[in-house]
Amino acid sequence: MKSGKRLLAFLCASALTLALAGCSGSEAEKPTPEAVDPMRVFLEPWYQDLDSHAEESATVLVVGDSISEGSMTNVDVLTARWQASLQRQLRTSVGIDGAVGFVPPYWGDVMSTEATLQSGVPSEERRFGPWGLGGRALIMPGGASITYPPLTANRIRVGYGISNFGGGQAKVHIDGFDVTAQGTLGGLQDEIPGTTPSGTPDEDEPRASDDPTEVGPTIFGASATASQAGLWWTSPELGPGPHTVRVDSIAQRFGFVHTGVEYVSSPLDPVTGEERNVGVHVLDASQAGATAAEFASKNAEAGTWTEARARDADLVLVNLGSNEEEKYEESLKIVVDRALEAAPEALVLVVDGYEPGTWEHEDWEKVRAARRNVVDQYDEGVALFDLAAQWPELAKDGSTSQGLMAEVPPLHLTPQGQQRMADIFTEWLTR
């Protein structure tokens, strides 16, 4: 139910206004506050998306900094972060399970435990570049490899980007076997520079190499004209059990742009044989150290927001502001605009988070005012989510952190804090 969601949200809000106002001369009781909570009225289109998960996917995109990325998570980073818990709990609310979903090639926080293993020639962890969700991409020179942990999935998507400067080639191994030739290319293939509208490569601009030499088929990541994000290679149907993915860059003197792996459990259409885009997903487009300015940049427009457009999100959570920056309000406005452009039918929640102990109260109030000012500029589709009202007021000495915060002064979350964050969003994102 993607079409017309913002209009539906606007109509729901209008109905709420009329309900609260009542009718002149009517003896009927006005609705109770619980029955007409403005946030739940705003989220009604999302609830319908969640209810319709078996026909079309319900997807949340989280755009944020280290608080959203789950910095300082040194337990199982794939399951303990609040985004992972939120995904599990949303699925449980509608009685389904699913694969772990999107796993980035690295975490922006150096203190978190990595889920992946890089080997061979050292790769460059490109931050806030023109590829990848959250601006995360791994530039892999020839001879570099990255291995993902064994995880269960029906299919696996390997994300990549096109580079107009020394783009490389890669092969995909699953459970030790080279399956590159068995996969298909997806995402925004029609937009690759040098291709026709149908996505067919020109003679001098191949998307996937069919070099008959001993190298064999590869994912080809080069273009003579421009870069491109929002692309992936999809594996054939896999057997039961966990699967280990390894991506190898094989072109000497060139760097392959790798943007992560997505583990998919959605079924195939029994008639067409094509993958059905169903289920419930929470996608991590955050990165430690991020500011609103980074997500408002041209690189983010080319990278994060293009990746978001390829995934057709239904709800975007924007949780930025804990890192000091100039022109925060101006940048936040651009971020919200980019979210609405990338996902035209999505709802956008600007998160008004807890006051970090690293901030002075007067300065933090300016951040909160900026958020309100931005949200007030939209008639529909954008709302302010008051997380701070649902979190303890944090003392700088940590005495009121209730075990939720990882350090003093409090900023990042403990495993208990990660779970509390997931529980708060689950409560609001389910009926």
N, C-alpha and C positions, 0 to 999 in steps of 0.2 A: 504494500500500500504506500508506494513512494510518491506517486503523483498527487499534487495538491496538498501536501502535508502542512505547509506554512499557512495556506488558506484555512485549513481545518483548525489549526491552532488559533488563528485569529478569530474564527467563528466561535470556537469554544470560549475564548476569552470574552468575546462580546456577550455570549449567553451568560457567562458568569456575572458580568457587570449588570445585566438586566435582572438576574436572579437576586443579586445583592440589593439592588435598588427596590425591588418589589413592584407591585402595581398599585397605583393610587386607588384607595378605597377598598382594597382587597383585605379580607380577614385571614387569608392564608398565612401560615407562619413562614418566616424567611428561612432559607437553608442554614443549617449549622455551619460554623467555620470549617469543621472537618470535612463536610460534604462538598465544599466549594473551595478547597485550598488552591490558591492561584497557581502554585507550582505544579500540582497534579493536573490541573486543567491544561496548563501549557504542555505538559508531557503526554497528553492523551494520544497524539499521533504516534509517539514512541511506543506507548503501550499496545497500540494496534499493530505496529511493526513486530513487536515481540510476540504477540498472539499469532501472527501470520508467518512465523519463522519456518514453517514446513513448506510454504509456497515460495517465499523469498527471504533472503537473509536479513537479519536485524543486526546492524553493525554500529558499534561505538568507536569513535576515533578520539584518542586522548593526546592532546597537544600540551606539553608542559616542560618543566625543568627537572631538577634532581628529585624533588618531592614526588613527582609523577613517575619518573623512571624507576624509583625505588632504590636510590643510592644507599650504600652501606648495608645492603642485603647480603649477608655472608652465609646464609643457609641456602636451601635449594632456590636459586634465583629464578627458575622457571615456574615455581609454584607459590613462592612466598610473597612476591610483590603484589601490591593491592590490585593492580590491573588483572593479574592472573586469577586472583581470588574472585574479583568481580565477574569475570567471564564464567568461572565455574558456577557461581551462585546464580547468575542470570539464567544459565542453562538449567540448573536444578529447578528454578522457579517454573519452568515450562516443561519439565520432565524429560529433558534430553541430556545427552553427553556429547563429547566431541574431542577432536584432537587439540593439542596445545595451541595451535595457531601460529602466529608470526613470531619468529625468533630473530633478532637483529644479529649481525655478524660480530658485534661487540657492544659493550655497555659504555656510555660516556663517563661513568663514574669509575675511577681507577680503584676505588676501595671495594667495589662489589666483586663477587666471585664470577668469573666468566663461565658461560655455558659451552663455549666453543674452544677449539684448540687450533691455533695457527702454527704452521710448520713450513719447512723449506725456506726459500728466500723470504726475508721479512717483507710484510705488507705494510701499507700506510693506512692508518685509521683516519679517513678524511671526515672532519667534523664540519657541519653546517655548509656542506657543498651542494651542488645542484643535482644530487641523487639521493634517494633513500628516505624512508619515513623518519622524521626527526632530524633529517640532514645527516644520517649515518650511512657511510659507505666504506667499503674496504677496497683500496686500490691494490690489486694483486699483480706484481710483476711476474714474468715467466718463471716458473719453478716454485711459485708460492702455492700453498694449499690451506684450506680451512676445513675442519671436520666438526660436524654437529653431533650432539649426543644421541644415542638410540632413543627414538620416540615413535609412538604408534601413529599411523596415518594410513588412509586409503591411497592418497596421492601426495606428492610433494612439489611445491613450487619453489624454484630457485630464482630469486630476484636479481636483476642486473640492470646496468645502464649503458647507454651508448655514449661514447666519447669522441669528440672531433679532434682530439689531440692524443695520438698514440693508443687508441683503443685496442684491447687485446682479445684473446680467445680463451674459452674455458671448456672443460669437460666435466660431466657430472657422474660420480660413482655412487651407487646405492648398494649397501651391503657388500662392497668390494667389487662390484661389476660396473663397467662402463655402460651406462644406459642413455647416453646423450642422444644417439640416433633414434631412440624410441620415444622421445618426448616431443611435445608440441610447444610452440611459442604463443604467449598470451599477453594480456594487458593492452597497452595503447600501441599495438603494432602498426596500425594505420598511420600513426603520426611520426614514424621513424623517418628522418631525413633521407631523401633519395628513394622513397618507395611510392608506388601508386596509391590512390585512395583505398584500394582493396588490400593494401599491405604487401603487394608483390614487389620484391626488390628489383631495382634496375640492375643492368648487367654489371655495372661497376660498383654497386652498393649492396652486396649481399648481407642478409641478416644472420644467416646461419651457414657456416662454411660446409661445402660438399667436396672439399679437396680430396681427390682419390688417393692421395699419398698415404703413408703409414699412419699419419696422424688421425685420419678419419674425421667424421662430422664433429663440429664444435659449435658452441654458442659464440657468435661473432659480435663483438662489441665496439666496432669502429664505424665512423662516418666521416666523410670529407667535408660535411657542411655544418652540422650542429650537434649538440648533445641532446639526449632524451632520457627521461626517467619513466617510471610506471610500466616496466616491462618484466616479464617472467617467463621461465621455461617450466612446463608442467610435465611431470613423470607420467608414465602409463599407470594403470591400476596395479596396486601393490598387494602382496599377500598379507595374511594376518601377522600380528606381532610388531614389535618395534623395528625401526629401520635406521641405519646409520648413513648419513649423507656426507660426502666429501666433494668439494669443488676444487679443481686444479686449474691454475692458469698455465697455459702451455706456450704462448707466443713470446719468444725471447725479445727483449728490448721494448715490449709493450705491456701496458697495465690493464688487466680486466677489472671492470667496475662491478663489484658484487654488493648487493644491498640486503641480503638476509634470506632466510628460508621460511616458508609457510607450510605448516603441516595441516592437511585437509582431510576431513572425514565425510564430506558431503557425497551423496549417492550419484550414480549416473542415471540420466533419463532413459527409461526402458525403451522408448521409441527411437530417439535420435542418437543415443549413446553418448551424448555430451554431458559434461559435469553440470549438476544443478547447483545454483548458487543459493543455498539454504543454510539454516542454522543460526546460531547466535555467536557473535565475534566481538572481541575487544582488541583493537589495534593500538600498539604503542608507537606514537609519533613524538615522544618526548626525548629530551637529552639533558644530562647534567650540565649545569652552567648556562643553560639557555636563557635568553632574555626575549621579550616581545619583539625587540628590534631584529633578532636573528630570524624569527618566524615571519617578519614583515619584509625581509630582504628579497632581492631578486633571485638569489640562490634558492631560498625557500620556495619561492613561486615556481621555479623550475624543478625543484626536487620534491620536498614534502608535499606541497599542494598538488603537484601533478600525480604523485603516488596516491594521494587521497582521492583525486578525481577518478583514478583507475579502479578504486575500490567502492565507490558509491556509498559513503557512510550515511546513516540515518540520524545519528546524534554525534555532535562534536563537543567534547569537554575541553575548554581552554583554561588551563591552570598555570598562569604565568604571573610573575611579579615579585618573587622572593629574592631575585638577584637585582641589585640596584642598577638603574639605567636612566639616562636622560630621555626625555620625550616619551615616557612610558605610555601615556594616554594616546598620543598620536600613533605609536606603533601598535598598541592594542586594537585600535580602530581598524588599522590595515589588516591585522590578523583575523579579526572577525569577518571583514569583507572577503578576504581570501578563502576563509572557510565556507562562506555562503556561495562563492563562485565555484569552488571545487566540488561542493555537494549541494546543488541548488535546492534539493528537497529536504535537506537536513535541518534539524533544530540545533541551535548553538547555545550551550550553557557556559557563561563566563563564571568561573569559580571564584568566590570571594573567600579565600582561605584564612586559616588561623594566622595570628600575628607571630612571626618568628622571633625568638629571643635575640636574634642578631640585629633587630631593627629597633630604632627609637619610636615610641608610640606616635608622636606627632608626624613623623615621616610615613609611617605605615598608614595612618589615616588618609594621607594624600593618595596613596596607592588605592585604597578602598574607594575614595571619592572618584578617582579616575575611572575605575571599573563601572561605577554607577553612571557616570557621565557618558561613557561609551554605550552602555546598554540602553540608555534613555534615547539614543538617536535612532532606534529601530522600532518600527510600529509592530512588527511581527517576526517570529522566528528566532528571536534572541532574548534570553532571560538571564538574570543574575541568580546564582545558586549560593545561598548563604551557608557555607561550610563552617565558618567561624562560630556561628551560633550553636553548632552541634559538637564543638570541640572545647576542651578545658582552656581557660585563659592561662597562657603559659608565662610563668615567672622566669626571669632571666637566670635564676640560680637552679632551675629545674625542679623546684620543690612542689610544683603543681602539675607535673607532666604525667602522672598516673601510669608510669611505665610505657607510655606511648612514644616517647622521644629518645633518640639515640645518643644525644650529647648535650653538653652544657656550654653556652646557652643553647636552648632547644631549637632545632631546625629540621633535621631529618627524622625518619620514623624507625622505630624498632619493629620486629616482627609483629608484636601486639598492635602497634600503631598502623602497620600495613593492613592488618585484619580489620581494625576499627574503620579505617578509611573505606575499605571494600564494603563493610556492613552498612555504612551510611549511604553510599551510592546505591547499594542493592535495595535498601529500604525505599528509596525514592524512585528507582528505575523499574520497580515491580509494583503491580496494583496492590 
